[in-house]
Amino acid sequence: MRLITRGDLDGLACAVIITHHEKISEILLVHPQDISDRKIDVHSNDIIANLPYHPECGLWFDHHLLTSSNRCPEGEFRGRYAQAPSAALLVWEYFGKDPRFTALVEETNRLDSAQLTEDDVLHPKDYILLGYTVDSRTGLGAFEVYFRQCVEWVKTLPIEEVLEQPMVADRVRRLRDEDRNFRKALLEASRLDGNVVFTDFRSEVLLPIGNRFLVYTLFPQANVSLRVHWGPDREFVVVAVAHSIFNRTCNTAVGELMARYGGGGHQGAGSAPIPTAEAEDKLAEIVAALQAAG
C-alpha cells in the first residue's frame, strides 16, 4: 500500500498518522497538478492525502477548495473531505484522534492555514520550524529522503529531539545562515504594485533559501503576494499567490483565481503553471484581478 502526498508539514503530519495506522510500503511525494493532470499512476490500494482526488485511489483526504480541475468524487468515497485548516486534521479525526498527535495536528493547522505570529516567521520553533525545513518552497533542495526520515522521527520522538537530529539541525542551520541573503534577494526581486507585492525570481539560477512568509514583514502595506519562478526546463512559469498573513484584508478567493489558469488552492493561497509564451499577459491579468478585488 502506497501513500501519495505533498512535501510540506501537512503532508508530513498526514504521513505520520497514516503510517501509524496503516501498513504503508512506500511514500510518494508529488505536486498537486500531477494528480489533477493524471500524470501519476494510481491504484485501488493507494491512499492520497493533501492532494486532489483521483478516481482510482482507495482512500482520500483533502481540505483544499474544489474547482473544475479538482472535483470532489461523484457518489461515495472512502476517506474524508472538508474545507479545514489542514488535511492532517481530517486524517487525525478519521483515525480516532490519537492524543499522541494532538500537538502535531494543532501546529500543522496553524502553519497550513497561515495563522502565524510575526515571531513564528522571524524566530520559528518546534513543529513550525520543522515545517519550514521540510517544505520545498523554502528552497533547501532535494527533500524526499529527508521527508521520509522525518516521518519516522516524528512518530517516535518528541519535537525537541526531532530538531536535534543531525539532518534536521543541518537544515535549520542553513535556513538561519541564509536569512540575510534571502532578505536581500526578496528586496531586489520584489516590487509593490498597489496592494500586491510581486516577487519575480526568474532571474535566479537557484531559488534563494528562505521563509516564504518573510515577504509580509518586509512589505506590510501589501495584503497579497504574487511570486513567480521557472518550472522545470523553463517550459512554464510557476505562479504562487497568497494572502498576507499579517495584513488580512485581501478579498480575492485565490484558489478560484488560480483555477482559471489551470491551477488551484484554497481561499487564501494557490498556484498555477503558466506556459512561458503566455506568462507576461497572464501575470498582468492576475495582478489586475488582485488589485480589482482589493
C-alpha positions as CSV (number, residue, x, y, z in Angstrom):
1,M,0.0,0.0,0.0
2,R,1.4,3.4,-1.0
3,L,0.7,6.8,0.5
4,I,0.7,9.6,-2.1
5,T,1.1,13.1,-0.5
6,R,2.6,16.5,-0.7
7,G,6.0,17.6,0.6
8,D,5.1,20.0,3.4
9,L,4.3,19.8,7.1
10,D,0.6,18.9,6.3
11,G,1.8,16.1,4.1
12,L,4.3,15.0,6.8
13,A,1.6,15.1,9.5
14,C,-0.7,13.1,7.3
15,A,2.1,10.6,6.7
16,V,2.9,10.2,10.4
17,I,-0.7,9.4,11.3
18,I,-1.5,7.2,8.3
19,T,1.7,5.1,8.7
20,H,0.9,4.7,12.3
21,H,-2.4,3.1,11.5
22,E,-1.8,1.5,8.0
23,K,1.0,-0.7,6.6
24,I,2.5,1.7,4.1
25,S,5.2,0.3,1.9
26,E,6.1,3.5,0.0
27,I,5.6,7.2,0.4
28,L,5.3,9.0,-2.9
29,L,5.7,12.8,-2.9
30,V,4.0,14.6,-5.8
31,H,2.8,18.0,-7.0
32,P,-0.9,18.5,-6.9
33,Q,-1.0,19.4,-10.6
34,D,0.4,15.9,-11.4
35,I,-2.7,14.4,-9.8
36,S,-5.1,16.8,-11.5
37,D,-3.4,16.1,-14.9
38,R,-3.5,12.3,-14.2
39,K,0.3,12.0,-14.6
40,I,0.5,9.7,-11.6
41,D,-0.4,6.0,-11.9
42,V,-2.8,5.5,-9.0
43,H,-4.1,2.1,-7.8
44,S,-7.0,1.0,-5.7
45,N,-4.9,0.3,-2.6
46,D,-3.2,3.7,-2.7
47,I,-4.0,6.4,-0.1
48,I,-4.0,10.0,-1.3
49,A,-3.7,12.8,1.3
50,N,-3.4,16.6,1.0
51,L,-3.8,16.3,-2.8
52,P,-6.7,16.4,-5.3
53,Y,-8.9,13.3,-5.7
54,H,-8.0,10.5,-8.1
55,P,-10.8,8.1,-9.0
56,E,-8.6,5.0,-8.7
57,C,-7.4,5.6,-5.2
58,G,-8.7,3.6,-2.2
59,L,-8.7,6.3,0.4
60,W,-8.6,10.1,0.0
61,F,-8.2,13.0,2.4
62,D,-8.1,16.7,1.4
63,H,-9.1,20.2,2.5
64,H,-8.4,22.4,-0.5
65,L,-11.0,24.4,-2.4
66,L,-12.7,22.2,-5.0
67,T,-12.5,23.6,-8.6
68,S,-13.2,22.4,-12.1
69,S,-9.8,20.7,-12.1
70,N,-10.1,19.5,-8.5
71,R,-13.5,18.0,-8.1
72,C,-15.0,16.0,-5.2
73,P,-15.8,12.5,-6.3
74,E,-19.2,11.7,-7.5
75,G,-21.0,9.4,-5.1
76,E,-19.5,7.8,-2.0
77,F,-15.8,7.5,-1.4
78,R,-13.6,6.3,1.5
79,G,-11.8,8.9,3.4
80,R,-12.8,12.5,4.3
81,Y,-13.0,15.9,2.5
82,A,-13.8,19.3,4.1
83,Q,-12.5,22.8,3.9
84,A,-10.4,22.7,7.1
85,P,-7.2,24.2,8.5
86,S,-5.3,21.1,7.3
87,A,-5.7,17.7,5.7
88,A,-3.9,16.3,8.8
89,L,-6.9,17.4,10.9
90,L,-9.2,15.3,8.7
91,V,-6.8,12.3,8.8
92,W,-6.5,12.6,12.6
93,E,-10.3,12.7,13.1
94,Y,-10.8,9.7,10.7
95,F,-8.4,7.5,12.6
96,G,-9.8,8.4,16.0
97,K,-7.9,11.5,17.3
98,D,-4.9,9.7,18.8
99,P,-3.8,12.1,21.6
100,R,-0.1,11.5,20.8
101,F,-0.5,13.6,17.7
102,T,-2.6,16.4,19.1
103,A,0.3,19.0,19.2
104,L,1.4,17.9,15.8
105,V,-2.1,18.5,14.3
106,E,-2.6,21.7,16.1
107,E,0.7,23.2,14.8
108,T,0.1,21.8,11.3
109,N,-3.3,23.6,11.4
110,R,-1.6,26.9,12.3
111,L,1.1,26.6,9.6
112,D,-1.1,25.3,6.8
113,S,-3.7,27.9,7.4
114,A,-1.0,30.6,8.0
115,Q,-2.4,31.5,11.4
116,L,1.0,32.6,12.5
117,T,2.6,35.4,14.5
118,E,5.5,37.5,13.4
119,D,7.6,35.6,15.9
120,D,6.6,32.3,14.1
121,V,8.2,33.9,11.0
122,L,11.2,35.6,12.4
123,H,12.0,33.1,15.2
124,P,10.2,29.8,14.5
125,K,10.4,26.9,16.8
126,D,9.1,23.3,17.3
127,Y,6.8,22.0,14.6
128,I,6.6,25.3,12.8
129,L,10.4,25.3,12.4
130,L,10.3,21.7,11.3
131,G,7.7,22.6,8.7
132,Y,9.9,25.2,7.1
133,T,12.7,22.7,6.7
134,V,10.5,20.1,5.1
135,D,8.7,22.4,2.7
136,S,10.1,22.5,-0.9
137,R,9.0,26.2,-1.1
138,T,11.8,27.1,1.4
139,G,14.4,26.2,-1.2
140,L,16.6,23.8,0.8
141,G,16.9,21.4,-2.2
142,A,16.0,17.7,-2.5
143,F,13.9,16.6,0.4
144,E,12.4,13.2,-0.4
145,V,14.8,11.1,1.7
146,Y,14.6,13.8,4.4
147,F,10.8,13.8,4.4
148,R,10.6,10.1,4.9
149,Q,13.1,10.1,7.7
150,C,11.2,12.9,9.4
151,V,8.1,10.8,9.3
152,E,9.8,8.1,11.4
153,W,11.3,10.6,13.8
154,V,8.0,12.5,14.4
155,K,6.2,9.2,15.0
156,T,8.5,8.2,17.8
157,L,10.3,11.3,19.3
158,P,9.3,14.5,21.0
159,I,9.7,17.5,18.7
160,E,12.7,18.7,20.8
161,E,14.6,15.5,19.9
162,V,13.5,15.6,16.3
163,L,15.1,19.0,15.9
164,E,18.3,17.6,17.4
165,Q,18.7,15.0,14.7
166,P,21.8,15.9,12.5
167,M,19.8,16.1,9.3
168,V,17.2,18.4,10.8
169,A,19.8,20.5,12.6
170,D,21.7,21.0,9.4
171,R,18.6,22.3,7.5
172,V,17.8,24.6,10.4
173,R,21.3,26.0,10.3
174,R,21.2,26.5,6.6
175,L,17.9,28.3,6.8
176,R,19.2,30.6,9.5
177,D,22.5,31.2,7.7
178,E,20.7,32.2,4.5
179,D,18.3,34.6,6.2
180,R,20.3,37.8,5.3
181,N,20.8,36.7,1.7
182,F,17.1,35.8,1.4
183,R,16.1,39.2,2.7
184,K,18.4,40.9,0.2
185,A,17.1,38.7,-2.7
186,L,13.5,39.4,-1.8
187,L,14.0,43.2,-1.7
188,E,15.8,43.1,-5.0
189,A,13.2,40.9,-6.8
190,S,10.1,42.4,-5.3
191,R,8.0,45.5,-6.1
192,L,4.9,46.9,-4.5
193,D,2.1,47.3,-7.1
194,G,-0.9,48.7,-5.2
195,N,-2.0,46.0,-2.7
196,V,0.2,43.4,-4.4
197,V,3.8,42.6,-3.6
198,F,5.2,41.0,-6.8
199,T,8.3,38.9,-6.4
200,D,10.0,37.7,-9.6
201,F,12.7,35.1,-9.1
202,R,13.0,34.1,-12.8
203,S,16.4,35.8,-13.0
204,E,17.7,33.5,-10.2
205,V,19.6,30.4,-11.3
206,L,18.9,28.8,-8.0
207,L,15.9,29.8,-5.9
208,P,17.1,31.5,-2.7
209,I,16.7,29.7,0.5
210,G,14.2,31.3,2.9
211,N,10.9,31.6,4.7
212,R,8.1,32.3,2.2
213,F,6.3,34.4,4.8
214,L,9.2,36.8,5.3
215,V,7.9,39.0,2.4
216,Y,5.0,40.1,4.5
217,T,7.3,41.5,7.2
218,L,9.2,43.5,4.5
219,F,6.1,44.8,2.7
220,P,3.5,45.3,5.4
221,Q,1.4,47.5,3.1
222,A,0.6,44.6,0.8
223,N,-2.3,42.3,1.5
224,V,-1.4,39.7,-1.1
225,S,1.7,38.3,-2.6
226,L,2.4,37.1,-6.1
227,R,5.7,35.1,-6.6
228,V,6.9,33.7,-9.8
229,H,9.8,31.4,-10.8
230,W,10.6,29.0,-13.6
231,G,9.2,25.5,-13.7
232,P,11.3,22.5,-15.0
233,D,13.2,23.2,-18.2
234,R,11.6,26.7,-18.3
235,E,8.6,25.1,-20.1
236,F,6.3,27.1,-17.8
237,V,6.3,29.7,-15.1
238,V,5.1,28.8,-11.6
239,V,2.8,31.4,-10.2
240,A,2.1,31.3,-6.4
241,V,-0.4,33.8,-4.9
242,A,-1.2,34.1,-1.2
243,H,-3.0,36.5,1.2
244,S,-0.7,38.3,3.6
245,I,-0.7,36.5,6.9
246,F,-0.5,39.9,8.8
247,N,-2.5,42.4,6.7
248,R,-5.6,40.2,6.4
249,T,-7.7,42.5,4.2
250,C,-7.4,40.7,0.8
251,N,-10.8,39.9,-0.8
252,T,-9.5,37.5,-3.5
253,A,-10.6,33.9,-3.5
254,V,-7.1,32.7,-4.5
255,G,-7.9,29.1,-5.3
256,E,-10.7,30.1,-7.7
257,L,-8.4,32.7,-9.4
258,M,-5.7,30.1,-9.9
259,A,-8.2,27.6,-11.2
260,R,-8.8,29.9,-14.1
261,Y,-5.2,29.4,-15.1
262,G,-5.1,25.6,-14.7
263,G,-4.1,25.5,-11.0
264,G,-5.9,25.6,-7.7
265,G,-5.6,26.1,-4.0
266,H,-7.9,27.4,-1.3
267,Q,-9.3,30.7,-0.2
268,G,-6.0,32.2,0.9
269,A,-3.3,30.6,-1.2
270,G,-2.9,28.8,-4.5
271,S,-0.7,28.3,-7.5
272,A,-0.8,27.7,-11.2
273,P,1.6,26.7,-14.1
274,I,1.5,29.2,-16.9
275,P,3.1,28.4,-20.3
276,T,6.2,30.6,-20.9
277,A,4.9,32.2,-24.0
278,E,1.8,33.4,-22.2
279,A,3.4,34.4,-19.0
280,E,3.6,38.2,-19.2
281,D,0.0,38.6,-20.4
282,K,-1.4,36.2,-17.8
283,L,0.7,37.7,-15.0
284,A,-0.7,41.1,-15.9
285,E,-4.2,39.7,-15.7
286,I,-3.6,38.1,-12.3
287,V,-2.2,41.3,-10.9
288,A,-5.2,43.3,-12.2
289,A,-7.6,40.8,-10.7
290,L,-5.9,41.0,-7.3
291,Q,-5.9,44.8,-7.5
292,A,-9.6,45.0,-8.5
293,A,-10.6,42.7,-5.6
294,G,-8.6,44.7,-3.2
